[in-house]
Amino acid sequence: MKRLWKGMVLLFLAMIFLTACSSNSESSKSSDSAKYEATEKMALNHSTEEGKVGETKEDKQATASSQSRMVIYNATLDMEVKKITQVQEQITQMVKQLGGYIVEQNMSQNTEERKDSSLTIRIPQEQFHSFLNKVKKLGVKTEHQNISGQDVTEEYVDLTSRLKAKQLVEKRLTTFMNEAKDTKTLLEISNELAKVQEEIETIQGQMKYLENQTSLSTVTINLFEKTVVVPGFDNDKKNTWDQTKKQFMNSINYIAAFFSGLFILIIGNIPILAILALIGGISYIVWRRVKKKINHKDE
């Protein structure tokens, strides 16, 4: 009986030991996952706070110094010029000297009185205003000028802060992925890391676009040239002898055409004319005989 009780006690203790081991293993896994989730939230919160601090600092610096502000400048210029081709060449040389480039160039001439040309130019921002002043001196008059600026400083500062925050999250996730022990946690961290890296590339692309737009200004120049057309003498009207010869030949052609048509009419209708002539001859003979008989009766 004592041996039976001892056996039951040993079996009970063995079951307790196995259950404890299993629970420790599961708790270890759950603790790893909880640790990852908690650390990820901490990284996100910490990076967001750092981004806000950085944004405030950058914003203050941008407000303190007007030179550090990022502005996208665009200009449209409509000018009348004396020689449109010559002005185009001068503008092209000027753009090359200032380190810019021509994006698009078109020329058209719809009427004899006017030629039109359009140029779209990217010019370094620091040369923007001086370039416009130099171009206006090339024209006879400026009919229209429009200059617009878009301040993108705050947008760029916000992108910078977001980039720093995402890069911090990327660094933390990379550390967590290196420390991950089970496959499930590793896959979760890998997916999150891919999303963060994609967001970083998008933000960097937006920042490069703003940098390009603010470093080079866009200028659209519309040129037109007015030409005075002087009417000349008509050569056909001023040469009397040529006109006389021309009219003489026309008259001969009319006469020749008339006789040609008459000849064709006669020759082509000979059978009909012969029949008509025969009928006319018989009718005349009959009429003469009838007339003679009438005259003899009267006598």
BATI-731983 format. One record per residue (C-alpha): x, y, z. Coordinates in steps of 0.2 Angstrom, whole numbers, plus 5000, padded with zeros to 4 digits. Example, Ala and Ser with C-alpha at 12.3 -4.5 7.8 and 13.67 -1.06 7.14 Angstrom:
2
506249785039506849955036
//
This chain:
299
500050005000501450125004502350084988500750124978500550294987502450334983502150294965500650404964501550544972503050524960501850524945501050684952502650774954503250724936501650794929501850954938503650974932503250944914501851074915502951204923504251174909502951194895502251354903504051424905504351394886502751484881502951624893504751644886504051664868502651774874503851884883504951904868503451954857502852074871504652144872504652174853503052264853503452364868505152414861504352454844503052574852504452654862505552674846504052754837503652874851505452924854505652954836504053054835504653164849506353194842505553234825504453364834505953444843506953444826505453524817505353664830507253694830507253704810505753814810506453934821508053944811507053964795506054104802507654194809508554194793507554244777509054174766508754004772506953994766506553884751505453974738504953904721505054054708504154054691504054194679503154234662503754374651502854434635503954544624503954634607505654624599506354694582507254534576506554374585507954264579509354374585508554394602508354204604510154184601510654314614509454234627510254064623512054124626511454214642510654054649512253954645513354084654512254084669512253894671510453864666509653764651508253784639506853654642505753694627505853814612504553844598504353964584502854004572502354124559500454124556500354284546501554394536501354534549501854434565503154304571503054214587504254114598504154034615505553984627505453884643507053904653507753844670508953964678509853964694508754044708510154174713510154234695508254244693507954424695509554484686509154374671507354444669508154624669509354574656508054494645506854644646508254754639508254654623506454694618505654844611504354834625503654714638501854684636501554574651502554514666502054394680503154334694502554204707503354124722502853974732503653954750503953774753505053794769503853724781503453574769505353544768505553554787504153434789504853314777506553324786505853284803504853144796506453074788507353084804505952994813505852854800507752834800507752814819506352684818507352594804508852584815507852514830506952384819508652324812509252304830507652204835507852094819509552054824509052004841507451904836507551724841505951644833505351654815503751734818504451884826505851894813504451904799503452034808505052144810505552114792503852174786503852324796505652364791505152354773503652474775504752604784506152594771504852624757504152774767505952834768506252824750504652924746505153064758506853074751506053084733504953224739506353324746507453304731506053374720505853524731507753554731507753544712506253664711507053794723508753784716508253814698506853944693505653924678505554064666504354064651504754194638503554234624504254344610503454414595504054524580502854634570503254654552502654804541502154734524502254864510501154824495502154814479501654834460500854694451502054634438500654574427499854744427501354854425501954764409500754834395501554744380501454574388499654604392499354654374500154504367499254394379497554474374497954464356498354274357496754254367495754334353496554224340496154074351494354124352494254144332495153974329494053894342492453964333492953904316493553734323491853714330490953764314491953644304491653504316489753544315489653544297490753394293490053294307488253324301488453304282487253154281485853254289486253414279486253304263484453234267483853414271484653474255483753344245482053374253482253564250482753534232481253424229480053544237480753684227480453594210478753544215478353724220479053794203477953674193476453714203476753904201476953884182475253794180474453924190475154054179474653964163472853954169472854144173473354184155
//
